[in-house]
Amino acid sequence: MAGLGHGGMTPVVRTTAGWMKGFILVFGLYIVAYGHLTPGGGFAGGVILALAFVMLVLAGGRERLPRILSLELVAELDSIGGLIFLGIAMLGMLPGLGGVFFNNFVVKSLHIGTPFHVVSAGIIPLCNISIAIKVASSLFLLFMLLILLRGVYTQEDTRA
């Protein structure tokens, strides 16, 4: 793969990837934000967000990997996404908010939201955001590990 080498791809591909990243990130955020009203949601939006960063690494080469996102930051985001999701589920167990695991306390207790509007779904958009963080960071973390392992195995094969 040409994009995984030390020099990356051509300047045209790198420049185009840099321009496209903003559009892809905005589209991914749109899919997450409107996931409870349209097809999409946290998983689909998270995949799109992760692919924006994967595209940058493929276009720029392996040496750009730490500059785009560090391994530590991606691992922390992965944990934070899961903790936010669990926290939302646990909030529903509070006695004043329904006392049930994963209770949609925003709609049922606070009576917020107009049907078919962005803020109409209670905790669902919050869950979509946490799932998007979890999925995007997990996929990019997996990609980073595969890239790093590819370099290790390639070096071992040339020594044999």
Phi, psi and omega in degrees: 000125185292325184288346183266357179288185184284332182268346184078196180268188183294160178301328179296316180293318179297317180294316179297318178297321178296321178289321185285337185301320180297316179297318181293319179295318178295319179296318177298318178294324177297317180297322178291314185293324183254019183294335179274351179250333183229169174300134182142213179126200185293318183290310181297316178295322177296322177296317180296318178297318179295321182293334175297318179286325176298318179300318180296320179291318179297322181284324186268343181099166185296329182291342177279350185305308180292333181285331181285302176211135179279156179299321180294317180295318180295319178295321177294318178298323178299314179291320181297318178300316178294321180292322177297316180299314178295320179298320177297317179295320182288331179299327178296342181278349179296139184303322181285347183248015175123330178072020182234136177302130179064031176290136178280073189291336181293315181282315187285319185267319186264348179052051180254139171112142174254133181306141178069023172243165186301321182266026185268352191255005177070241184276351185299314176299325177295320177295319178299320179295315181294322177293321178298318177298314181297311183293314181299314181290323179294316180294317179292324176297316177299316178299316179299317181294320177296320178296315181293320178291328178299320179293323180293312182291327177295318178294323179292323179294325181285335179281335183285000000 
